[in-house]
Structure formats: structure tokens, C-alpha cells
């Protein structure tokens, strides 16, 4: 009934975007004149070369939904060491981080929660039906070609139904081949707090139609970083304990194509880690005897086939298995130890068929089927001795249409969700059904200019996870499904207003999200406490800016230039349940203001990258009182890198200073983040 009470309107203006690029086209004209005249000799005139500059308008500006992207070159030159740091640069993205090298990191788009954000790896979503959220710290940047964050979903007409059904999509795209014929890359990275991480990548074309890639990495660290403990007027210097981690990761890819009609991409991925879970720092008691083991494996295939000039098929298949074990040897438990073990499997298939009946119209139908199961030794409650062993079968059907006229592009979709579950012990929930519509458009205001107006409405439906529903120590068996509505209005512009700029890109987006029965996580290290807020309203503005300033022509392959980017987010996410004692209070761990900025100085001799991340004041509880407040922070980093060309390859050296000002801050209360630290890496390619 609550859904019928909500009818939405928005007002918003906004900003988003990313730097991009100026296409340099050199056009060299050669003309010959010959005169067929006895008295005049034949003559040839050579015209001087003419350089035409044209700024490339990328899809971040033309997309009908907010979209941001970082490519490999930017990730490398800015000194970003992990996926979480890259995501922090996107406007509207919130990253929960427990600190330390082995701390879990999750991403949420516009405060809708990590469960609403799909993480896609090479066009197939990563899933976790047990917990719902994806730990992005498990995925390195070593083999990444680009990282993209789309609010709503991308404009790709052949995407899966899972992409259409998500409030936001974080897409990771692998690098498929080396540069300039390189086939092998070896990297060694060392950092503060005992971190050592060797890795390798290997590319090998088998023939003109087939290629394989392999990559692997190992990382270990003790993670024992210092921090300052404040107790009234007394300050002492302490050290984090039980923060060690050891992880292994391996991946293999195979790419094959049959002419320009069919393509196949196959991937096998494996990850394993063992880590300590540091306890909350409360005065002088930070004792923690908790350990966590994780293992993930998945294999997937993506097949694209052009059936005709108007019909295209894209199919995806995936099998995923994950295992985790949690131990706490604290003597307060019976027998002196608590041990939780869980295994989950997913069998997933997806097919999307796209049809272009006429040039300006495309239609697609996507169908996803997923079967998930969970085996755990945790019981529902103390009164039941048998674990629930839940299974879930989910069907997602998405019908979409894209129309592209002279200045106007319209995207519409309708997603149907059907989920049925069964349990071995305990109460079985009812089947769930939902239709979720979406509509977005972008209009090019100027016929010759790169000024666009865009608007979006989207409805998403988020099921409670297995932990949320069935495991009393981890969640709340009374949770209701969550229903979210997104509204967005924005403007984007790209051009060259001043001659001394290569380009200037600006985007601004204002949004209103309304959520029924929002599921909010109150985090600790391993056990999450979940609660429903009946109604939540989220209002905000995202703005981004990017520009490049040429400084000096060197006559070498690369000139001196300065690239500047910035992202800003204002968000007000409040409880709107009429009878709630926390009515109109900001939701936990939601800063009103946050942002990032970067400066990249490119020269033929050294690349200098500077990054700034900032979050405003937050609260760790729905009660926005001083004892729950988390102060604002500013984190700075500086990176220097240089690449040498070798006789048979190249070598890249990079050093980075993190948290330059040694500021102590917390993203999660009682979990201090590391202070100043340093890292260095050497990469050799052949």
C-alpha cells in the first residue's frame, strides 16, 4: 500500500563527467598540377601540412544516465593501488572500508546500499546471495583496462537482465592484450606494514582468431599500523593487532572470434585468502581472536553472434562457488571457540536478443535464470538445531527499447522479477513477484555543440539476502523486501571555451531516491546487524569536472600537460517513517558532503599524480548525537612514475605516498584507518 502513496517528481540540476580527450588528426594534403601546354612546363605544388583538432565527445557526456569511467592509463599514472581507491573518485559512490590492507570494502551508489549495486566483471555480474554485497578488495587493478560506474545502468542494448534490474552497475573490463607486441609482464610491489605483492600477466595469440591470457598474484602483509588512541585529555600511540593477510589470485581468459559475426570470451577465476579480523578499538581493549578464510571460484563464458544485419544474440553462462570459514577462539563461547562455515553455489544463464527493425530504433529481450544454494552450520535460532540450507531460483526478464533521433535518445525498459525459495528447516517465505519500469532520455540542446540535457526514472527491487532472512546472529528474519525509486535530471557539456585548454568537460546531476522498507546495515567486522526503515528519502547532487591544459611542447613523443579532475557529492538521506523516533535523521555512515580531486602532470621525464579524497561529518547510529559522530577527513596521496623503453620491452617504476598529512580518521566507527604509508612498484614488460 505504501507504494501507492508515492508518486515522484524531481528537480535537479547537476554534474558528472570525466576528462576526455582530444582527437588529434593530422591531414597532409598533396596535390599535383600538370599543364598540357607546349609553352608552360608541367609543375607540382606541395601544400604545407594542416593539423585539424577535434574534441572527442565521449559517452560520459552523451549517455542518458550518469556514467563515469577511468581507463588504464589514468589508473596507473594517478597511483591508484586498488579498486576501492578508483571507485572513491566517482561522484555518488560510497565505499565502506574497515581500514588496513585486508579490510573488506564495499560500494554503494547514491546511498541505496551495496546490495543495489551490481559488480560486473567482463560483462557478467558477480553475485553473493549469502551476504548480498561484493568485497571489491578481492579484485586487483593489475589486469584492468577500465573501471566504469553507471547510475541506473549502461546504455548498452545487449546487457543482461541483471544489469537492467540494478540501481547502479560497477563494470570492470580486463585488458585483453599487451602493448606493442608485448606478451609478458612481471610486477613486484612493496608497501608499508609488511606488504609484499608479486604478480604476473601473460598474453599469447594462438593464431589470428584465438588468444589466451593468464595472470596471477600473491599478497601478504602483517598490517600492524600505528594509530593514536584518545581518552579524554590522554593520547597514547598504539598499534593495530590481528591485521595480517595472505591472499592468492589467479585468472585465465580465452578469446576467439569467427570473422566479424561471432565472438567468444571465456574466463576462469580463483581467489583464496586468510586474514585476521581486528577488533573494534574501544579505549584500551582491542583484543580480537577472530580469523576469516575465503575462497572463490567461478568460470564464465560470453558469446555474441550477429544473426543478421538486424538481429544480434548475446549469451552468458556462469558457475560460481564460494567458501568461507570464520573462527573466534574467545573463551566466552562454549568449548572456547566459535566456528562458522558456509558454502554457496550459483548456476547462472542469460540470453539477450537484440533487433533493429529500422535505423533509429532497437529492441531487446533479455532473460536471466539463476539458482543459488547455501550450506552453513549456523542454525536459525537456539530453538532449532538444523541449519536452514536455503535455495533460491530467480527469473529476471527485461524488455527494452532504444530510440535515437536527430537530437533525442530515449531508453525504456521493463524488468519482471520472480523468486521462489525453499528451506530445510524454518519458515519458507512466499514467492516474490515484481515489475520494475525504467525510462531515460538525453537531448542534445545545440545542434553543433556538445551540450546535453538528460533525465531518468528507474524502479529497482532488492530481495533480502540469505543472511538477512535466515540467520539470527547475522540479520533479522522479519526483514521485508526493499523497493527503490530513482529520479535523476542532469546536464552535461564538453567543449573548448579557451584556446589554452585542450578540452573542458562538466556534468551535473540532481536526484531523488525514495525507498520503501529500506534495509540498512549497521556494520561490525563479520556480523552485520540489519534493520528496516519503513520509508527513506535520499536527495542529492553529483557534479564532476575534467580538463587538460597543454603547458609545453618538447618535440618528444609526449609533451608537458596538466590534467585536472574533480567530483563532488551532496547527499541528504533521512528516515521518513512517520512514527519513527529518528524521523528526519540522516542515515548511518552517510556524509552530507564528499568529494575527490586529482592533478596529473604528464611529462616525457616523469608523471606526477596527486589525489585527494574527502568525506564530511557522519554518524554511526541513527541517533545523530555527538557520541556517535565521526569527524570529517581529508586524505592526500602523491605518486611519481616513469617508464623506460627497453631493447625488447619496457620498465615502469612508481613510488606513492599515501595519506601524506598522516591524518587519523575512521570510515567505520572504532576502526581507525592507516596513517601515512608508502609503496613502490616495478613493472617489466617484454
C-alpha positions, -999 to 999 in steps of 0.1 A, spaced: 0 0 0 29 23 7 40 22 -29 6 37 -39 13 67 -17 45 76 -35 44 95 -68 76 111 -77 89 143 -91 123 157 -92 141 188 -96 177 186 -101 205 200 -119 239 186 -119 272 174 -128 292 145 -137 318 136 -161 353 128 -168 381 141 -187 384 131 -222 402 136 -249 411 155 -278 414 136 -310 444 149 -330 440 143 -367 468 151 -390 457 157 -425 485 160 -450 474 172 -484 493 165 -516 482 179 -549 497 177 -584 491 200 -612 502 194 -647 495 216 -677 492 201 -711 507 232 -727 537 234 -751 548 268 -737 543 261 -700 563 234 -682 545 209 -660 547 219 -623 539 203 -590 530 223 -559 532 207 -525 509 222 -499 521 225 -463 507 201 -438 475 211 -420 466 198 -385 429 197 -376 420 195 -339 386 180 -330 375 172 -294 360 138 -290 327 138 -272 327 105 -252 298 85 -239 301 100 -204 287 132 -219 262 117 -243 249 89 -220 212 92 -209 222 81 -174 251 93 -152 282 74 -162 319 78 -151 350 59 -162 387 56 -155 409 40 -181 442 20 -175 464 50 -182 446 72 -156 446 44 -130 483 39 -134 495 75 -136 474 86 -106 490 58 -85 457 42 -76 466 9 -59 433 -9 -56 398 -9 -70 383 8 -39 406 38 -44 394 40 -80 357 39 -71 362 67 -45 369 90 -73 334 86 -87 307 111 -77 278 95 -59 298 63 -49 302 55 -12 329 30 -2 327 13 32 362 5 44 374 -11 76 409 0 71 441 -19 67 453 -40 38 429 -69 44 398 -49 53 366 -55 35 355 -28 10 320 -25 -5 305 1 -28 271 17 -28 256 41 -54 238 72 -40 233 55 -6 210 29 -20 232 2 -5 258 -23 -18 230 -48 -25 216 -25 -52 249 -21 -69 258 -48 -94 295 -55 -98 302 -68 -133 334 -84 -144 338 -86 -182 301 -83 -188 289 -109 -162 278 -99 -127 295 -112 -96 269 -125 -70 268 -133 -33 234 -144 -23 246 -152 12 256 -116 21 245 -97 -10 274 -73 -11 306 -78 -31 340 -72 -14 358 -53 -42 392 -55 -24 395 -90 -39 399 -76 -74 432 -60 -84 439 -33 -109 468 -52 -124 449 -65 -155 422 -39 -157 416 -19 -189 389 3 -175 365 8 -145 331 23 -152 303 33 -128 268 37 -143 238 50 -123 208 31 -134 226 10 -160 246 15 -191 230 23 -224 243 -10 -239 212 -26 -256 226 -61 -252 232 -60 -215 218 -88 -192 186 -85 -172 206 -83 -140 222 -51 -153 187 -37 -161 175 -47 -126 202 -29 -107 202 6 -93 238 10 -104 265 -10 -121 302 -11 -114 319 -26 -145 354 -40 -146 369 -46 -180 400 -68 -184 430 -58 -206 429 -83 -235 464 -79 -250 497 -63 -243 510 -32 -259 533 -31 -290 536 -69 -292 544 -74 -255 535 -108 -241 547 -109 -205 545 -85 -176 561 -91 -142 554 -68 -113 568 -65 -78 551 -42 -53 562 -35 -17 545 -12 8 544 -2 45 532 -26 72 550 -56 57 532 -57 24 548 -76 -5 529 -85 -37 544 -101 -67 523 -107 -98 525 -116 -135 504 -113 -167 509 -132 -199 492 -126 -233 496 -151 -261 479 -151 -295 475 -187 -307 465 -178 -342 448 -149 -360 414 -157 -344 423 -170 -309 443 -156 -279 448 -165 -243 458 -145 -212 470 -156 -178 476 -136 -147 483 -144 -110 492 -126 -79 502 -132 -43 500 -107 -14 510 -108 22 511 -82 49 512 -80 87 491 -48 85 501 -37 120 499 0 115 501 26 143 473 49 154 466 74 182 442 64 210 424 94 225 409 90 260 398 124 273 430 145 275 453 115 273 467 104 240 487 72 235 503 57 205 490 21 198 493 -5 171 466 -25 153 466 -62 161 454 -93 143 455 -74 110 476 -99 89 465 -112 55 478 -136 29 459 -140 -4 463 -157 -38 446 -149 -70 447 -165 -105 428 -159 -137 428 -174 -172 410 -160 -203 404 -173 -238 392 -151 -266 381 -163 -300 362 -148 -330 348 -161 -362 352 -132 -386 332 -102 -376 300 -121 -369 308 -141 -337 329 -136 -306 336 -158 -276 352 -148 -243 358 -174 -216 372 -168 -181 382 -189 -151 389 -171 -118 402 -183 -84 409 -164 -51 418 -176 -17 427 -156 14 433 -160 52 432 -129 73 428 -117 109 399 -96 118 410 -67 140 386 -58 168 369 -25 175 392 -1 194 373 9 225 396 26 250 424 1 256 406 -31 247 412 -41 211 416 -78 217 405 -99 188 408 -136 182 388 -137 150 401 -153 118 385 -155 84 392 -177 54 377 -171 20 378 -190 -13 361 -180 -45 360 -198 -79 340 -190 -110 340 -198 -146 321 -179 -172 315 -176 -210 301 -147 -231 291 -155 -267 280 -128 -292 266 -137 -326 253 -114 -353 224 -135 -368 217 -109 -395 221 -72 -402 192 -66 -379 194 -94 -353 221 -100 -326 223 -126 -299 244 -123 -267 245 -153 -243 262 -156 -209 268 -187 -187 284 -189 -153 291 -213 -124 304 -198 -92 314 -215 -59 325 -197 -27 335 -210 7 343 -191 39 352 -201 74 351 -178 104 367 -187 138 367 -169 171 387 -186 198 375 -163 226 368 -184 257 333 -168 262 319 -193 237 311 -228 248 341 -251 242 363 -220 239 357 -215 202 330 -204 177 334 -218 141 311 -208 112 314 -225 78 294 -216 47 294 -228 11 273 -214 -17 269 -222 -54 254 -203 -83 243 -216 -117 235 -187 -140 224 -184 -176 215 -153 -196 204 -146 -231 197 -113 -248 185 -109 -283 185 -75 -300 166 -64 -330 169 -33 -351 137 -31 -372 147 4 -385 178 25 -383 167 47 -353 150 20 -332 164 -11 -314 145 -35 -292 160 -62 -269 146 -90 -248 169 -104 -220 162 -134 -198 183 -144 -168 179 -176 -147 199 -182 -115 198 -210 -90 216 -203 -57 221 -225 -26 238 -221 7 251 -247 31 261 -234 65 264 -249 100 247 -219 115 212 -225 128 182 -202 126 179 -198 163 188 -216 195 154 -235 194 162 -252 160 192 -275 157 190 -280 119 205 -254 96 180 -239 71 200 -248 39 181 -223 18 179 -224 -20 166 -197 -43 156 -197 -80 153 -163 -96 140 -153 -130 146 -119 -144 130 -108 -177 139 -74 -193 122 -59 -223 140 -27 -235 137 -3 -264 161 24 -276 152 52 -300 177 76 -314 165 106 -334 184 136 -346 189 152 -311 169 129 -289 177 95 -275 152 76 -254 158 43 -235 129 24 -218 129 -10 -201 106 -32 -180 120 -58 -157 100 -87 -143 113 -104 -112 102 -138 -99 119 -155 -70 110 -187 -52 128 -202 -22 129 -234 -2 144 -242 32 152 -274 50 144 -260 84 124 -230 95 97 -209 78 97 -207 40 90 -173 26 63 -166 0 73 -163 -37 81 -128 -47 70 -111 -79 76 -76 -91 75 -54 -123 101 -26 -124 99 0 -151 127 25 -162 128 54 -186 157 77 -195 164 102 -222 191 126 -234 186 156 -256 213 175 -275 204 211 -269 227 226 -295 228 211 -330 265 218 -333 275 219 -297 282 192 -270 255 204 -245 231 177 -234 201 175 -211 192 142 -196 165 127 -173 159 92 -158 134 73 -137 141 38 -125 125 14 -101 145 -14 -86 136 -44 -63 160 -58 -39 155 -92 -22 168 -98 13 199 -120 14 201 -154 29 219 -139 59 192 -112 62 164 -138 63 176 -170 79 205 -164 103 195 -148 135 231 -139 146 237 -121 113 205 -105 105 167 -101 110 143 -129 100 115 -103 99 130 -82 71 108 -71 43 119 -68 6 132 -33 -4 117 -13 -32 135 18 -45 126 46 -70 153 67 -86 147 101 -103 176 120 -120 178 152 -140 212 164 -153 231 185 -178 264 177 -195 287 198 -215 320 193 -233 340 218 -253 370 241 -256 359 276 -243 395 289 -240 423 284 -265 448 273 -238 426 244 -228 426 211 -247 391 204 -235 367 211 -206 340 186 -196 314 193 -169 284 173 -158 258 179 -131 230 156 -119 204 161 -92 185 131 -79 157 120 -56 156 84 -44 126 71 -24 128 37 -7 102 16 9 113 -8 37 150 2 32 173 -24 46 202 -7 64 233 -24 77 249 -15 110 284 -29 104 309 -47 125 337 -68 112 319 -100 104 284 -98 120 261 -73 104 230 -60 122 202 -54 98 170 -33 102 141 -20 81 135 17 79 99 20 66 105 50 44 137 67 33 142 97 11 176 104 -5 182 137 -22 215 147 -37 236 164 -63 266 149 -81 290 171 -100 322 164 -119 347 184 -139 377 174 -161 401 195 -182 436 192 -198 460 222 -201 489 219 -225 520 235 -209 550 229 -231 559 213 -264 590 193 -260 595 179 -295 594 144 -280 568 117 -281 550 133 -252 545 170 -244 541 185 -209 504 188 -199 483 191 -168 451 171 -163 426 182 -136 396 163 -124 371 168 -96 340 151 -83 316 164 -56 286 148 -39 260 163 -17 235 139 -2 207 140 24 195 105 32 169 106 60 144 83 77 108 94 67 88 69 87 62 90 105 62 72 138 99 67 140 119 83 168 146 90 143 123 108 118 143 131 95 176 119 109 205 112 85 211 75 79 242 59 95 275 63 77 262 88 52 282 120 49 263 151 37 293 161 16 321 142 0 344 146 -30 376 138 -47 401 157 -69 432 148 -88 460 165 -106 481 147 -132 513 163 -146 524 144 -177 560 150 -189 584 130 -210 606 125 -179 582 118 -150 545 116 -144 532 131 -112 498 122 -98 481 138 -68 448 125 -53 425 140 -27 396 121 -11 373 138 15 342 130 35 322 153 57 308 146 92 288 113 96 271 94 124 275 57 132 239 54 145 205 67 136 208 89 167 227 119 153 242 128 187 278 138 195 288 103 209 280 87 175 297 114 154 326 107 130 346 137 121 353 149 85 386 139 70 409 148 40 433 122 26 461 132 2 484 110 -18 512 117 -42 526 94 -69 557 96 -91 563 73 -121 585 69 -151 586 44 -179 617 34 -199 618 18 -233 640 -13 -232 655 -31 -262 628 -58 -261 601 -42 -239 596 -15 -212 600 -9 -175 579 12 -152 589 24 -118 564 41 -94 565 53 -58 535 66 -39 530 83 -6 496 77 9 478 99 35 505 125 32 494 145 62 492 114 85 456 122 93 439 97 116 403 91 107 376 64 107 352 53 80 336 28 103 335 38 140 362 23 162 381 10 132 410 35 126 424 38 91 461 37 85 482 69 87 510 79 64 524 50 44 545 44 13 545 19 -16 568 12 -45 564 -10 -76 585 -21 -106 568 -34 -137 588 -50 -166 571 -59 -199 585 -80 -227 
